[in-house]
Amino acid sequence: MTALPNANPDAKPRRTWRKNAMMPSVPTIALFILPAFVLYTVFMVYPLVQALIFSTFEFNGLVRGDFVGLQNFQQLFSRYPLNEQLPRAFGHNVAFFLGTMAIQNTAGLLFAVLLHKPRLGKRFFRTVFTMPYLISPIVVGYLWRLMLNPLFGPINNTLKSIGLSDLAKPWLGDPATALPTVILVNAWMWVGFPMLLFGAGLAGIEEDLREAARIDGASNWGIFQHIEFPLLTPVIGIVTVLTFIGNFNAFGVVWSLAGVDGPPAGATDVLGLVFYRTAFDGGSDAFGLASALAVLMFLFIFTVSVGVQTWFRRLEDRMQ
């Protein structure tokens, strides 16, 4: 046989299609992005810009008056009762975030690890854990409010029936237990969300790493501590940021559980409730004050979220 000229048995076969043949055109990409961009602009960007503008004007009801600059921001911290409610509500939001973060994400990571391996009822338990956060927070709050009722609620009745009457109490009526109760309900509602994210992160870790560790004699705890948990750092960062944003915007579950005034004695008051009361029950000039509060909440949440995300990215870079 006559050898083919310039034949190279180690040469890779040449591709017969263009490099970007499968890449959609720019108009096609823009067409698919346009609906989301329009919705985001109309429902996110436009209200934010409007709030920023409104926060610098004086209002008489819904009628915009003169430009007042930063006067509305100043009155948030000098006018009674806002000057007392805002610091207290901010502290409750911090406690709300830390408590939810500790309970919800720890339980979510535990459930994700337990359900990562094939076991009986895996799909059933995943569904059970993820169902609550698919329900409206208003509905969840009202359901738990009924269950926590001190007179006919099943939680106190169960405690009494098993001989633990001393533990039965008005959970939402006692200032010492009201906020922890709301935190527990909120963590219960959202535990399925971090569980799914952690489960996806665990599934993305190559099994060869675990097998190599087992060959070297590592236990399951050692594998989790030295391999799985460090590789979950990107997921932990995402969960932390989303939990922070959600808890500093908390409104529905707190409003339906406790009430719009954050009872008892303001023990469950959060920034979302203060904003609601200021906007709809704050007097004739409430529109400018509420807009100023909304701008401050956005700036704080945005700044902290970017900072936390940056810190986690640097932590990831150090691990590589």
N, C-alpha and C positions, 0 to 999 in steps of 0.2 A: 504494500500500500504506500501511496505517496503521502508524506506528511503534509499537513496544511501549513502554509507559510505563516510565520509569526504566531504559531500556536503556543499557548502557555497554559499548561494543565492547572496551575494554581490561581489563574486569573478568575475573578468573580464575574458571573454573567452580567452583561450590561443591561440596564433597565431600558425597556422600550417605551416608557411613558415619561412625560415631562415631570419635572420635579414638583411643581405646584399644580399638577393636573387635577388633584382631588381637592384643592383649596377653593372654597367658594369665592365669588367675586365680591368686591367692596360693596356694591349696591345690595347684593343679597344679604351680606352681614348686617348692613345698616337697616334693611327691612325687618330683620328679626329682632334687632336691638330697639328699634323705634318704639314699639308698644310699651316695653318696660321703661324706656327713657321718658316717655310722655307721662306715664302713671307716676313715676318717681318725681318728676318735675312738678306735676299738678298737686300731688298729695304730700310731698315732703319739702321740696325746695321752695315752692311758692309760699306755703304757710310759714316757713321759717323766715323768709325775707320779709313777709308781711308783719310777723311778730316783732322782728328787729325794728322795722319802721314805726309800728304802733307804740313800741316801748319808749320812743323819744317824743311822743306827743301827749298833750292833755286831752282827755275825753270827757264829754258830758253825755253819759249814756252811750249810744253808738255814734254820736256826732263828734268828729275829730276837731279838736281845737288848735291851740297854738303849740309851736315847737318848744319843748321844755328841756331838751338835752337829756342829761342823766338824772333828772329830778325824780323820775319814777323809781329808778334803782336806789336812790338815796332813801326814799320813803319806805321801801321794803324793810329797811333796817332801823327806821326811826319812828314809824307810825305804829301805834298800838291798834290791834293786838298782833300785827305781823311781826313786830320786833321780838315778841316772845314765842310766837308759833314757829317761825322759820328755824331758829337754832334747835328747838326741841324736835321738830319734824326731821331736820337733817340728821340729828343723832339717831333717831329711830330708823331712818333709811340706812345708816351705816350698820346698825345692829341687824337690821333686816337682811342686808347683803351678807354680812359675816355669818350670821346664823344659817341662812339658806345655803351659802357656799359650803359650810362645814357639813351640814346634814345631807343636802341634796346631792352634792357631787361625790361625797364619800360613799353614800349608799349607791349612787349610780355606778361608780367604779367597781364596787363590790359585786353588784348584780351583773355587770358586764363581764367580770372575770368568771363568775360562777356559771354564766350562760354561754361563755365562749366555747367550751368543750361540748361535744354532742352528749346530750342527756335527755331523759324522758321528760316531756312537757316543756321543752325549750321554747317552742313557738307560743305555747299557751301563756307562759310567764312573761315573755316579751310583750305580748299583746296586753296583758293585764297591767304591766308597769307603764306602758305608753298610752293607755286609754285616757287617764285623767287630764293630761295636758292637751288633749285634743278637744276637751270640753271647755266651754266658755268659763272664764274665771268668775263671772257673776253667778253662774249656775253652781259651780263648785262652792263658792262662798255661802250661798243660801242653803245648800244641802248640809254643809258642815255646821252652819248656824243652828239648823234643826237638830242635828245629832248632839250638839254641845249644849242644848237647852237645859238649864238646871232643873226644870220641873219634870219634863217628859222626854228628855233626850236619852237615847239608848246608851250613851257612854256612861253617864252618871247612874242610870238604872242598872247597868251591868256591874259597875263597881259596887253598888249597894247589894246586889244579889249574890255576889261572891264574898261578902263580908268585908269589903274595903270602903265602908261608908265614910271614913275619915278623908279618903282621897277625893270623894265626890264634892265638887265645888262649882260655883259659877265661873267657868273658865274665861268667858269673855266679859264678865262683870267685875273682875278683880284686877286692879291696875298691875299687880305683881305677876299675873299669869296671862293677861290679855295679849301683849305683844309676843311672848314666846309661843302662845297658841296659834296666832296668825302666822308666825314663821314656820311652825310645824306643818300647818295646812298648806302653805305655799310650797314648802319643800316636798311634801307628799304629792302635790299636783304636778310638779315639774321634774320629778326624779327620773322619769322615763327618757327625757331629752338628753341629759348627759350620758345615760346608759347606752343609748343608741350611738352617740358619738364615740364613746370609749370602746364600744363593741366594734365599730368600724376601724378604730385605730388598732385594736388588738388583732383584728383579721388582716390588717395590712403588714404586720410584722412577719418576716420570713420564718417559716417553721424550721429551717436549717439552723438558725441561731439557737432556738430552744433545744434542738437535738444535740448540737455541739456542747451546750451547757450541761445537758443530762449525761453525756458521755464523760464529761469532766467531773461528774459527781454532784452537780448542783441540784438542790431540792426545788420543789415548786415555788416556795417562798423566795429562794435565792434567784430563780429565773425571773420572777416578778420584780424583785427589788433591783436587780442589776441589769436586766435586759428590757423587760416590758415597760416598767414605769418610766425609765429615762427616755425610751423611744416614744412614749405618749406625751412628751413635753409640748409638741405643737397642738395636740388636742386639748391638753390642760389649759393652754393659753387661750384657745378659742372659747372653751367652756367658761373660763374665768371672765373674759370680756363680755360674753353674752349674758352671763348671770348678773354681772355688775349693771349692764344697761337695763336689763329687765327689772331688777330690784329697785333701781333708782327712778324708774318710771312706774312703779307699782301703784295701782289704783283700784282695779276691778275687784280683786279678791279681798282687799282691805275694806273697801266701801261696802261690799255685800256682807262681810262677816261682822264688822264692828259698827259702821255707820259713817256718815259724811263728816261728822265732827271729831272723829277719832276717839270715841269713848273707850273706857271710862276715864274721865278727867284728862283727856288728851293722850292717854297711854299708847294708843295705836295710831296717832297722827303721823302722816308721812307727807312728803312734798307734793305728791299728786293730789291729796285731799286739800292741802292749803291752796294749791293752784285752782282747784275746782271751786272752793268757797270764795276765793278772791274774785274769780271771773264772774260768778253767777250770784253772789250774795255779798259783794264788797262795796256797794255804794255806786254813785253815779260816775265816779272816775275809775272804776275797777278795771276797765278794759286796758288802760295803759299799764296799771300795776301788774295785772295778770300777764301781759305780754312781756314785761320786764322780768318777771319771775321765770317765764318759759325760756327766755333767752339765757338767763343765768343757769338754769338747769341744763340746757343744751351745751353751753360752754364748759361746764364742769364735767358732764358725762363724756363729752367729746375729748377733752384734754386728758382725763384719767384713762380713758379707753386707749387712746393713741400711746400714752406713756406705758401702760401695761403691755400692750402689744409689742412695742419696741423692746421692752425689757425681755420678754419671752423670745423674741427673735435673736437677741444677743445671746441669750442662754442657749438657744439651739446652735448658734454658730460656734460657741465654745465646746459643745459636745461633739462636733464633727472633726 
